[in-house]
Each structure stands twice: as C-alpha cells, then as structure tokens.
C-alpha cells in the first residue's frame, strides 16, 4: 500500500472552474473566462475547456481537419497572433460532443506562452481541485542513501505531502553531502510549487545517476518553507525514516 492518497476524480468527470482563467500568446490575451470547466482526461489532473465565446476573435484559424474523438467531433484549429503561428493548437467541439462540451475549446497547453488562474501564473497543467499540497516541518530522522553512499541526513526536514505522490523530504543544504552530487542545468515546473532552480545528479563510482535531487529557490507562496532546500526522488534512492528503511515507491517518475 502506498503512503499517499490517490486522486479521486474519474476519467471524463466534469466540474465548473470557480476561478478566472486567462492565457497569453506573445503579448496578447488569447482567452479570458470565468466559465471554464475542468474535464479529467485521465485521473491525475484535469484540463481546461473554454467557451468559444470567451476566446479572442480571429486568433483561431480553422485547419479544416475535423476529428472524430472519444468525446465527440472536434475541428482542429491553429492559433495566429501577429507573426506567431501555432499549428494544431486547439480543438473546437461540435453539437455531438459529450454533455457540457458543445461549443467548448480544448487548447494544447504548450501552444500558449502563459496560463493564469486569477492573477497567478500556473505551470505545466491546470491545478487539480482535489489535490492538496502541504509543507510541514518535522524532527523525524530522515536519511537518504544510494549504493551505500549517504547523501543526506537530517532531523529537521520539511515534509511535502501532495495528493497522488509520495511524501517528499526537503533537506537543509548543510545536511546534504555535495561530494557525491554534480550540478545539472535541468529545469522543471510544477503547478503547485513553481519552477525549479536546478537539479543535481549523483556520482557513484563510475556511474552517474542523472537528476536525482532538485531545489526551488523561489517556490509559490504556499510552499515558501521549501525555498532553497533540497529533495530527492524517493523512487530512485534509498530512504530510512527514524531508522526504518522505506520501500521504494513506483510512480510516473520512476
């Protein structure tokens, strides 16, 4: 049994979005709505579906490519803003769409330059309203090792509890052994925590284990306690909590 709760929404579940949603391409606001809906295309997180009337006029270019999809017939559109052209950027659903989707537009997330919930930028994908993310300070003893090398050891971590993921343990930098770590320029983003500042790989003899640890120097306001701290993928290292080894979990990060 995993040590974390699963997401509860099922595929094709629809809910209204209670937040104002906007997105930009170049310097133009392409969509601005308080009438979006969430649709769970898979259980982990939803996508936004936007009323066509709340999309800026003339930015959608019909590519004359109707598609018979699981949720109904949709016409594929490009996005055009000035000299910026993004092909296959959106699908507009017709009259035979599943309930709640007729006249709605489903944008490819990466086809737009920035998305906002109210006035806060959101990264990677919409935030799941059924996901909770908490950061709690803890004096439990946590040790991280790999191939017999102790990488971090602390009784003052910040634990991050996120629905659908194992508990993450964030260490003060003084409690991490950097002699085994090599800086990586990899950057990722999280809808709940923001953008990482960078990663570290772990060198064990002649073997390099890429991108096992990361840090957020400027996380979102709700996750400020992890600013500047370092976490490791539970899926790829050996963890012991209060001296008890923890079995490696399997997630989509494994």
Helices and strands as residue ranges (DSSP letters): E 14-16, E 21-25, E 28-33, E 37-39, E 47-51, G 52-54, E 60-69, E 72-81, E 84-93, E 104-107, G 109-111, E 114-117, E 120-122, E 133-137, E 142-146, E 149-154, E 158-162, E 168-171, G 173-175, G 178-180, E 181-184, E 189-190, E 194-195, E 198-204, E 207-215, G 221-226, E 230-232, G 234-236, E 238-241, E 244-246
